[in-house]
Amino acid sequence: MNVLWIMADQLRWDYLGCYGARHIKTPNIDRLASMGVRFNRAYVQSPICGPSRMSYYTGRYVRSHGSTWNGFPLRVGEPTIGEHLRETGVRCALVGKTHMIPDREGMSRLGIDPESVIGALVGECGFEVFVRDDGTNHSDYPGRHAEDYDTYLRARGMDGDNPWEEWANTAVGPDGEFRSGWLLENAGLPARVPKDHSETAWLTTRGIEFIEQQGETPWLCHLSYIKPHWPYLAPAPYHSIYSASDVPPPNRSDSEKRSCHPLMRAWMDMRVSKSFSRDEVRNAVAPTYMGLISELDDQLGRLFDYLEVTGRFNDTMVVFCSDHGDNLGDHWIGEKDLFYDCSARVPLIVFDPRKEADTSRGSVSEQLVEAIDLAPTFLEFFGGPEKPHIFEGRSLKPLLHDVDTEWRGFVFSEYDYATRESRREIGVDQRDARLVMVFDGRWKYIHVEGFRPMLFDLASDPGELIDLGEDPEHAGQVNRLKEIHFCWAREHHARITCSPDMVEAMTDDVEPPGIMIGYWNQDELEKDGYTVPGHIKTPSRGNSDQ
């Protein structure tokens, strides 16, 4: 048995046909949904790349693994799915992006050579790297590298100081001039790179190559695409298959723009939000975003055809998800960030090849699912032990096998906005720049440290346009969800070195061997079956020599 874990970057759940989208066609992703279970209410543990992925890879909340923002290293020693699977004899490999930043300071402190086998695994989030591609712009930002892709392009005549920048991220203007993909006004132009050599096509090929090279050892392949994440630039013909008339209207209201919440006012004032609030920007970018999704869908069709022809669907669990969505001007904001469904809710489709999953094929689950559920799902699939003291998620097996089970009633997501300029605008210290979402399937509560909370009723307001956080009539819901947040915050999340069985055994033994506390005399000790080690009995009084 094997696992092919496919992740798209910045893909909205509602831009897929199987999730009800009518403005875009995604027949191949829809095909996978018809074979497995489509989870309709899946949420990431942070609506931004790095922290979200670290939660996926550890099966733990952001508060627990500590990598709260892009570029914040996952601390050395934090267990990941790679470590868990290797214990069961499974090869865990990466093809694509992780956004992982190694904890070099921690490795240095512990004497771990980053170039050693252990150092390489620690520095790559537990993955054995088949190919790493996070995209590159040759900036000083750590973790953006695509040297393999640069080499691939150069070998095909697409040379330059930075082939990724000059081919995949450079457009061709109407007069043949080159234009940067970083500028949103160029989104509707074709990238210089031909579609057969785009990053999406190349990563698909590398994923197939990885599968072809595997022998009898079971494997998990994390095929992680960098699109439809910005830069919003697509190769021909994907740059032009959609137009502004295909784009659904933005989900926003004038009342939102007049929000009295300091955080929302600051967020709408950021450059990216101001840009995506302009119709001309959205009408230029969204069609290309959709084109990148169609390109991804076409490449997944090539991948799924390969799995079918080779019989790999018979022994491989296939999972499709994204690390977060994209606001695209909804709620007058751009980029990802915050907890609106366009950002924190993600697509999740799981095809389980086991016969026990036959009864759930093509079904839709309305259960509340978290990204941290995938790591324990994978470990269970490979026959590994349960690790409730480490994983804060839970295996999806009961839902995949249509087994009646008691499931969670809430999902949680966190966001650390300490590095965002809006934090300074509203006068928040970096230590307090944190948000927490609690969602029970209807009510979405957002804790804003230092300010009033926000509250949305998705039953009467599915677009999340009306903030009820300061409405006296909804104070009961605010207090109820506030208490749930408080209970969650008090849960054990650091005791990961002792399993529940170890704790129970220590409880049974009362104290460690040789430790006897609170006994008054020997009779009490012997009653409990103990003797004092090295105890010498009182000497006889009749012997004057003693």
Secondary structure, 3 states (H helix, E strand, C coil): CEEEEEEEECCCHHHCHHHCCCCCCCHHHHHHHHHCEEEEEEECCCCCHHHHHHHHHHCCCHHHHCCCCCCCCCCCCCCCHHHHHHCCCCEEEEEECCCCCCCHHHHHHHCCCCCCHHHHHHHCCCCEEEEECCCCCCCCCCCCCCHHHHHHHHHCCCCCCCHHHHHHCEEECCCCCEEECCCHHHCCCEECCCHHHCHHHHHHHHHHHHHHCCCCCCEEEEEEEEEECCCCCEECCCCCCCCHHHCCCCCCCHHHHCCCCHHHHHHHCCHHHHHHCCHHHHHHHHHHHHHHHHHHHHHHHHHHHHHHHCCHHHCEEEEEEECCCCCCCHHHCCCCCCCCHHHHEEEEEEECCCHHHHHHCCEEEEEEEEHHHHHHHHHHHCCCCCCCCCCCCCCCHHHHCCCCCCCCCCEEEEEECCCCHHHHHCCCCHHHCEEEEEECCCEEEEEECCCCCEEEECCCCCCCCCCCCCCHHHHHHHHHHHHHHHHHHCCCCCCCCCCHHHHHHHHHHCCCCCCCCCCCCHHHHHHCCCCCCCCCCCCCCCCCCC
